[in-house]
Amino acid sequence: MLDVCLLGLGGMMPLPGRALSACLLRSGGETMLFDCGEGTQVTWRVAGWPFKPTGTILFSHLHADHILGLPGILFQLAQSDRGEPVTIYGPQGTYEVARYLAALGGWIPFDLRVVELAGDATLELPGGIQLTTIELRHRVPCLGYKLDLARAPRFDPDRARPFGVPVADWKRLQRGETVGDVRPEDVTGPPRRGLRVALITDSSYFPELVPFVEDSDLLLCEAMYAHDADLERAEQRGHMTARQAAGLARAARARRLWLTHLSPSVEDPQTVLDAARTVFPAAELGQPATTETLRFGDAR
């Protein structure tokens, strides 16, 4: 399973009652943070998630509303007595920016590592997560992220017994390990669908986004502007309208859509939701500080 907690809906600047967009994800006891505008740690505390298990931070890009919370986050991690390394992933330029921001947080008792990613990349993260990136279309280098949590194939005891595999080793086979001369495929069923979460902000719409986020269990997508009248402005500034975000979810056959990164000019977030639902009825405004758990579905 995969736990997801949206920490805010806002873009550009925090507003009363609307924190900047950021998201927590948890798998196998490992926590990841996606973006951290100023004040992120406040909503994090409201959500009740511990800081200490956080070993991965993902930056979409280096605009202030997505990174200025880093000194506070690192301070909170230090106060939680974390000793294990923390790795920050982001686009070109992340190393220099992270170095200066980390200095503002004071002494930290763990190694802080930075990995700069360019274009399409795939790597393995703690918690069994496979991370894939795509270059987004914004005014500065910006990355979209896709997180896939694989599901082990179903173990078949009736196939394992003739091989004489000890019961104590069955879990090793299901994890994909070979036991003696017995291979996992000898005693397991066909591959099963895992879980997928995609994170897209900040970006204008472009067709290659569809296959990237296809079949997501949860798509978190920016919806900077509520109305189609703002389409030209959105494209010029590297953002989307609510209906564009919804159209992406529909074309990609996403199961759920959380709208985020709303412009300060959007006085009532309901207008964003109403517009999105004309295209994708399952669209939602993610509820900040509320944890949702995505589970493997037997029917999929």
N, C-alpha and C positions, 0 to 999 in steps of 0.2 A: 504494500500500500504506500501511498504518497500523501503527506499532509501539506496543505497549502494555506497560507495566511496572507491576505492582502493587507498592507499597512497603511495605504492611502490611495486616494483617487486623483490628487491634484497635479497640475502641471505648472511650470514656470515659477510659482511662488506659493508657499503655504498660506492658507486662509483659515479664519476661525471655523473650526468644524470640518476642515478639509485638508488633511495632511498630504504631503507630496507622495507621489506614487512610488511604492517599494513593495517587495514581496518576499516572504519567507517560504522555503520549501524544506521538507524533512523526509529523509528516507534512511532506514536502518540505523536510526540514532544519530545520523549526521545532518546538520542544518546548513542550508545555503541561503544567502541573502542576494536578491537581485535589486540593484540600485539602492541608493540611500541618500536622499535629499536631506536638508537640514531638519533636525527634529525627529528623524526616523526612530531613534531609541525610545522616544516617548510612547508612540503607539505600540512599539515592540513590548514595552513593559505592560501596557494595558492588555495586550494579547496573552500575556502570561508565559510566553515561551522563554526558556532559559537561554542565556547568551553563550555559555561555555561550549556547547557542542558545535558552534559555528566555525567551520574550517574553510569555507569557500565563499567568496564575495564576487559577484558578477556585475560588471559595469556595462551598461549598454553604450554609453558615450560619456564625454567629459564635460557636459554642461552642468552648471552649478546645482540645478534642481535634481540632479541624479547622483551627485557625489559629495556634497558639502557635509553630509552627516557622517562621513567616515571617521573624523577624529573622535566623535562621541561614541561611535560603535567600537572602535579600537580601545577606547578608555573603558567601556563596559566589559569588553572581553578580558582586559587586564584585571579588572576588579573581580571577575569571576574565577580568577586563578587558572586561567587556561595556560597550559604550557606547550601544547602541540602547535605546529606551524599553522599559519593562516595564509591562504593563497588568493590573491586578487587576479581575476581575469578581466581583460578589457581590450579596447582597440589601441592602435598606435598612439603613444603619448601617455599611456596609463602609468608607466614606471615613474616618470618625473612628477606627475601630479600626485600620485599616491605617496611618494617620498615626502613631499612637502606637507601634505595633509596629515600624514602619520606623525610628523614632527610636532604638530600642534596638539596631538593627544597625549604627549608626554611619554614616559618610559613604558615599554610593553615587554612582558616576560616571555615572549614567543617569537619565533622567526616569522617575519612578514615577507612573503614571496610574491612576485608580480610576474604574470605571464601575459605578454601582448599577443593578440590574435589578429590576423588579417584575413579578410574574406571568409571563405568556407574552411572550417576546421572541425575535426572530430577528435574527442579525447574522452578518457574515462575519469569520472569523479568518484570520490568516496560515496558509500551508500548504494553502490551498484548502478549509478547513473551514467548513461552515455550522453555526452554533451555535443551538440552540433550547432555551428554558427552560420549566419548568413550576413552579408554586408547589406545594411539598410540604406535608404535614401533620405538623408538628412543633410543639414548644412555643415556638419563635421563628421568624421568617421564614426560610424555607429553600427552596432552589432545586434542582430536578433538571435535569440537562443531557443533551442529545442532540447528538452530533457526527456530521455527515454529510459524507463525502468523495465528491464526485461522480466518476463515471467518464466520460471522453470517449467519444463514439460512435465506432464503428469507421470509420476512413477508407477510402474505396474509390478506389484509384488509377484504376480503369477509368472511373469517373465524372468524375474530375478531369481526365484527359488531354484529352477533347474541348473543355474550356474553355480549354486552353492555359495552365493555372496552372503556373508554374515549380515544380520539385521543392522548391526552397529555401523556398517558401511553404506547402507542404503542412501542416507542423506548426502554422502559424498558423490554418489552416482547422480543423484538428482541435481546437485550443484554443477555438474558437468565434468567431474573428475573421473578418470579411469581407475578402476580397482582391479589389480592383477591384470588379467587379460580381458576383463569385461569392460566394454565401452558404454558410456551413458545411453547411446542410441540403441543398445541391445536390450535395455530394460525400461525405456521411457517411451511415451507416446509422441505424437507430432508436436511441433512448436506451437506455443499458445501466445496469443496477443498480450502484450504488456500494457504499460501506461505511458501516456505522452502528454507533456505540458509544453506549450509554446509561449514565448514572451516577446512581444513585438512593440517596441517604443524606443525612440521616436522615428517615424518614417512616413513618407507619402506611400500611397499604394502603388505596387507594380506586380505584374502577373506572376513572377517567380516566387512570390510569397505563398501562393496557393499550394504548390507541391511541397514546399518547406514545412508548412504547418498542417498538412493534410492528415486527417484522421486523429486530430488531437482530442484527448479527453477533456482538456481545458485549454482554451486560448485566452491569454491575457493580451488585450490589444488596445492601443491608444485610440481615443475618440475625442480628439482635441476640440473639434467643433460640432455643434449640435445640428446645424442646418446646411442644406445643400448650397445655399447662397454663399457659403464660405469656402466652397470647393477650390476656387482659384487661389485664395489666400493659403489654404491648407497645402496645396501643391507647391506654392512658392516657398513656404517655410518648412517643408519636409514633415507634414503631418497628415492626418486623415480626418474625415468627417465620421459621424456616427454610422451613417449608412454605408460608407466604405468599409469600416471595420466589420459591420454585420455582413456585408457582401463577401468579404474574405472568409468569414466563418462559414457561410453557406456554401461557397464554392469549394472550400476545403473539407466539408463534411465534418466540422468540429461538433463535438457533443455538447459542449458548453462554451459560452463566451462571457468573459468578464471585461467590461469596459473600464478603461482607466485613463489617466493623464488628461483630465478635463481642463480646458482653458479657464483662467480666472474670469473671463467674460461670460462664462456659463453660470448664470445665477442660480438656476434650478437644474440639478443633475437629471431630474425626471425627463426633461426635454430631450436629453441625449438618449436616454433609455427608450422613450417613445419612438424616436426616429429610428433607432436601431431595430426595434421590434417589428417595424413595417417590412423589414428584409429578413431578419432572423428572429423568429418569435421567442427563442430560448435565450436571448441576450439578457444579461444581468448587470447590475451595478454591484461589483463585489463589495461585501460588507467589511469595512476595515476592522481589524483586530479579531475577526471571527475565523476560526480554523475549520477548513473543509477537508475531509479525508476521501481521497480517490482510492477505490478498491478494485482489484482484479475481478472481472465479471466472467462467470462460468459460461454465460451464453454467447460470449463474443468469439 
